[in-house]
Every structure is written in structure tokens, then in C-alpha cells.
Amino acid sequence: MHLLVINGPDLDTLADLDGQVTHWAERMGVTVDTWQSDDEAEILGWIYRHAGDGIVINPGGLTESPAIVDAIRAVEAPVVEVHLSNVGTSSMGDVSDRIIHGRGVTVYRDAMRHLVNRAAMEFETVRYGPHPDNVGDMRGESDELVVLVHGGLWRQEYERDTIESLAVDLAGRGYRTWNLEYRRLGGGGGWPGSGLDVLTALDILPELGHRADRVSVIGHSAGSYLLMWAAGQSSIHIGLHVAMAPLFDLEAAVEFEDVGAEECATLLEAGAPRVSPAEVPTVLVHGDADQIVPVQRTIDFSKRHGLDHHQTSSDHFSLLDPTKAEWDWVVHRLASH
């Protein structure tokens, strides 16, 4: 796979980025060309001449350029627009395949990973509600459906691409996967918006033609909180909930000033409830190197509810890597439930 990474003007802070981008690309098995220019004509030439498999572009000072938008619209290769900081709407948003923003320099890694996943398996983006974020990417053909819900502390900058690699891996193993997006804080989400979105997506599954008795769910971090609440309210039967580094205890996160304490407080002030597994079979996997959600929160939760907790040495984000041993444990639990 051959990708092109372009940086536009007013991005002086990216002077040392080429080596990092190349390193990430090598780990993904990707060949990458990286370019930076303040000259619009030069950037247009790179876009039009690219004969590879995808383009990552940080337009910088050319974000509002009609010529850049026209070039992206004209090329056949998928394009991911990236910004280091958070952005609102972008003039390129209606022509690029995805906008990834607000994650610092890792937006380049995540954009390349999305293009790799996009090429690995066809998917259909299926709508479950009226909001632009009421969608999910469906992959694979099977009666065994796994619904995935990403984390990210309900922040706008974290989207379903973060858990996409797991969805692709499961589809390759013979499952059908639905990787959900939902409203997040600042975009109508938080509480109850985010929870209602996940609940709506689960309840609509029979209308989409899926057997309601063959559904498992996987949540990461804040996504597991949403799933645990929604699974207990849903009209469909959930066979298994795999909670990965789950952020279940909002009160504890606020009390101990964990990462995300501010977001948890916002949800609590809006009436977000305590969650419990109720009748939904639930297993937990959490690493003791997690610097986002302390593993002690999961230890305490599993003891209170008598749940199976698989503790590892992983950090918060390595659970999203299907090449890690922790993922093998998850796959085994899905197959054996």
C-alpha cells in the first residue's frame, strides 16, 4: 500500500514529523511519501499526480482553498484530512473520506491506519438515526453480529476509527461487525444523548435484518459505560458484553481526579446513572499499565458484581491493537460464549 502525506503552509511545528510518520507507516506495512509546501500549486501537483492508495493532508493555511477541495474531489484515491487541534466544520469535510483532528501528531498515524483498514475490507455505513453521527460501519457477512462502541471520554475528537482495527479483524474471522458512531459532548452527546444513540442502534438491529439472539457487544473505555446502560435497556438479547478498559464508575473518576474527571462530572450533573451488568453476561479486560482509567476501578467493579476480569500488563490503547495477546483472549471469549 502506497500513501501520500501532505502538509500545507503555517505548519512549522511539523518539521521533525517525517521520521515519525515513516516509522508508523513501516509498522503498518505501508510505503509513504511525505511532503510539505507553502505553495498551493505545488500541493495541487502532488494531489493530482498521486497514483497510490490514499492521501493524508493537513492543509494548514489552505484549509479554505477551493482549488484544494476541487483536487480532492477529482482524485480517485480516498483522502483523510487531519488537524492537530480541534476543528469545527471544514470546507473539505464534504469531499474527504474522514476528518481526524484534535489528537496532536497522532492524527497522522490514525489517518494512515484508517486508510489501511478501509482498504482491507469493504464496508457499508448504515444509518440508525437522524443526526450525522447516528451511523455505523458494517463489515462482513454472518449471523454472528458484534457491535463495537469506541471510547474517548465522550470528546468530539475521538471517533469510531479508534476501534476500527478490531472491527476489521473480527470481520476477517467470520463475524459481521457494526462499528458505531454516536453523538459526543459538544455535539448533542454526553448524557443522555450518547446513551440514547447506542440504545437506538441496538434496538434497530431487527429492522436491519439481523437476528436479535446472535448479538455480542464490545466497548472500549467510555464506550463500555454506554453499552452497559444500553444493553440493560434494549429490547434485544445481548449474548456477551466484552468491556475493554471500561470507564464504569463515573463517581470514582471524579473523586480521584482521574483523566476524564471533568467529562464524568458533566455526565453526572446531567443525570448519568450508575451502571451494572444486570442480566447481560459481561467479561472485563484491563491492563495495569493503563494511565487513563486506573485498573483498580475495574478490579473494584468486578468484585462488586462477580464478573470475570482478565488483568494484563497492557496500557489503555494497546487493547485496540488486534496483534496483541489481549485481543486473542477477547476473540476466544467471543467464540466460546
SULZIJO-V958643 format. One record per residue. N is the residue number from 1. RES is the residue in one small letter. NEAR is the number of other C-alpha atoms within 8 Angstrom. Layout:
BEGIN
N|RES|NEAR ; N|RES|NEAR
END
This chain:
BEGIN
1|m|8 ; 2|h|10 ; 3|l|14 ; 4|l|13 ; 5|v|11 ; 6|i|13 ; 7|n|13 ; 8|g|17 ; 9|p|13 ; 10|d|7 ; 11|l|9 ; 12|d|6 ; 13|t|5 ; 14|l|6 ; 15|a|7 ; 16|d|7 ; 17|l|7 ; 18|d|8 ; 19|g|7 ; 20|q|8 ; 21|v|10 ; 22|t|10 ; 23|h|8 ; 24|w|9 ; 25|a|13 ; 26|e|9 ; 27|r|7 ; 28|m|8 ; 29|g|7 ; 30|v|10 ; 31|t|10 ; 32|v|10 ; 33|d|8 ; 34|t|9 ; 35|w|8 ; 36|q|8 ; 37|s|10 ; 38|d|7 ; 39|d|8 ; 40|e|10 ; 41|a|6 ; 42|e|8 ; 43|i|11 ; 44|l|11 ; 45|g|8 ; 46|w|8 ; 47|i|11 ; 48|y|8 ; 49|r|6 ; 50|h|7 ; 51|a|5 ; 52|g|9 ; 53|d|9 ; 54|g|12 ; 55|i|13 ; 56|v|15 ; 57|i|12 ; 58|n|10 ; 59|p|12 ; 60|g|11 ; 61|g|8 ; 62|l|10 ; 63|t|9 ; 64|e|8 ; 65|s|7 ; 66|p|6 ; 67|a|7 ; 68|i|10 ; 69|v|11 ; 70|d|8 ; 71|a|11 ; 72|i|11 ; 73|r|8 ; 74|a|6 ; 75|v|9 ; 76|e|4 ; 77|a|9 ; 78|p|11 ; 79|v|12 ; 80|v|15 ; 81|e|16 ; 82|v|14 ; 83|h|14 ; 84|l|10 ; 85|s|8 ; 86|n|9 ; 87|v|8 ; 88|g|4 ; 89|t|5 ; 90|s|8 ; 91|s|8 ; 92|m|10 ; 93|g|11 ; 94|d|5 ; 95|v|8 ; 96|s|13 ; 97|d|9 ; 98|r|8 ; 99|i|10 ; 100|i|13 ; 101|h|13 ; 102|g|11 ; 103|r|11 ; 104|g|9 ; 105|v|7 ; 106|t|7 ; 107|v|14 ; 108|y|10 ; 109|r|11 ; 110|d|11 ; 111|a|13 ; 112|m|11 ; 113|r|9 ; 114|h|10 ; 115|l|11 ; 116|v|10 ; 117|n|11 ; 118|r|9 ; 119|a|7 ; 120|a|7 ; 121|m|8 ; 122|e|7 ; 123|f|9 ; 124|e|7 ; 125|t|8 ; 126|v|8 ; 127|r|8 ; 128|y|10 ; 129|g|9 ; 130|p|6 ; 131|h|6 ; 132|p|5 ; 133|d|7 ; 134|n|14 ; 135|v|13 ; 136|g|12 ; 137|d|12 ; 138|m|12 ; 139|r|14 ; 140|g|11 ; 141|e|8 ; 142|s|8 ; 143|d|9 ; 144|e|9 ; 145|l|13 ; 146|v|12 ; 147|v|12 ; 148|l|13 ; 149|v|16 ; 150|h|15 ; 151|g|13 ; 152|g|11 ; 153|l|9 ; 154|w|13 ; 155|r|9 ; 156|q|9 ; 157|e|10 ; 158|y|10 ; 159|e|10 ; 160|r|11 ; 161|d|9 ; 162|t|10 ; 163|i|13 ; 164|e|11 ; 165|s|12 ; 166|l|10 ; 167|a|13 ; 168|v|13 ; 169|d|9 ; 170|l|11 ; 171|a|13 ; 172|g|8 ; 173|r|6 ; 174|g|9 ; 175|y|14 ; 176|r|15 ; 177|t|16 ; 178|w|13 ; 179|n|14 ; 180|l|14 ; 181|e|12 ; 182|y|11 ; 183|r|14 ; 184|r|13 ; 185|l|10 ; 186|g|7 ; 187|g|7 ; 188|g|9 ; 189|g|13 ; 190|g|13 ; 191|w|10 ; 192|p|10 ; 193|g|11 ; 194|s|15 ; 195|g|13 ; 196|l|9 ; 197|d|12 ; 198|v|13 ; 199|l|13 ; 200|t|10 ; 201|a|10 ; 202|l|11 ; 203|d|10 ; 204|i|9 ; 205|l|11 ; 206|p|9 ; 207|e|6 ; 208|l|6 ; 209|g|6 ; 210|h|9 ; 211|r|9 ; 212|a|10 ; 213|d|8 ; 214|r|11 ; 215|v|14 ; 216|s|13 ; 217|v|13 ; 218|i|13 ; 219|g|18 ; 220|h|14 ; 221|s|16 ; 222|a|15 ; 223|g|14 ; 224|s|17 ; 225|y|13 ; 226|l|11 ; 227|l|15 ; 228|m|12 ; 229|w|11 ; 230|a|13 ; 231|a|13 ; 232|g|10 ; 233|q|7 ; 234|s|10 ; 235|s|5 ; 236|i|9 ; 237|h|10 ; 238|i|14 ; 239|g|11 ; 240|l|13 ; 241|h|15 ; 242|v|12 ; 243|a|14 ; 244|m|13 ; 245|a|16 ; 246|p|16 ; 247|l|12 ; 248|f|12 ; 249|d|10 ; 250|l|12 ; 251|e|9 ; 252|a|8 ; 253|a|13 ; 254|v|12 ; 255|e|8 ; 256|f|6 ; 257|e|8 ; 258|d|11 ; 259|v|7 ; 260|g|10 ; 261|a|12 ; 262|e|7 ; 263|e|9 ; 264|c|13 ; 265|a|11 ; 266|t|9 ; 267|l|11 ; 268|l|11 ; 269|e|7 ; 270|a|8 ; 271|g|8 ; 272|a|9 ; 273|p|5 ; 274|r|7 ; 275|v|9 ; 276|s|7 ; 277|p|10 ; 278|a|5 ; 279|e|5 ; 280|v|11 ; 281|p|9 ; 282|t|11 ; 283|v|12 ; 284|l|15 ; 285|v|13 ; 286|h|16 ; 287|g|13 ; 288|d|11 ; 289|a|9 ; 290|d|13 ; 291|q|7 ; 292|i|8 ; 293|v|13 ; 294|p|10 ; 295|v|12 ; 296|q|6 ; 297|r|12 ; 298|t|14 ; 299|i|9 ; 300|d|8 ; 301|f|10 ; 302|s|12 ; 303|k|8 ; 304|r|6 ; 305|h|8 ; 306|g|6 ; 307|l|9 ; 308|d|8 ; 309|h|11 ; 310|h|8 ; 311|q|8 ; 312|t|9 ; 313|s|7 ; 314|s|12 ; 315|d|11 ; 316|h|13 ; 317|f|6 ; 318|s|8 ; 319|l|13 ; 320|l|10 ; 321|d|10 ; 322|p|10 ; 323|t|5 ; 324|k|9 ; 325|a|6 ; 326|e|10 ; 327|w|12 ; 328|d|9 ; 329|w|8 ; 330|v|9 ; 331|v|8 ; 332|h|8 ; 333|r|8 ; 334|l|9 ; 335|a|6 ; 336|s|5 ; 337|h|6
END
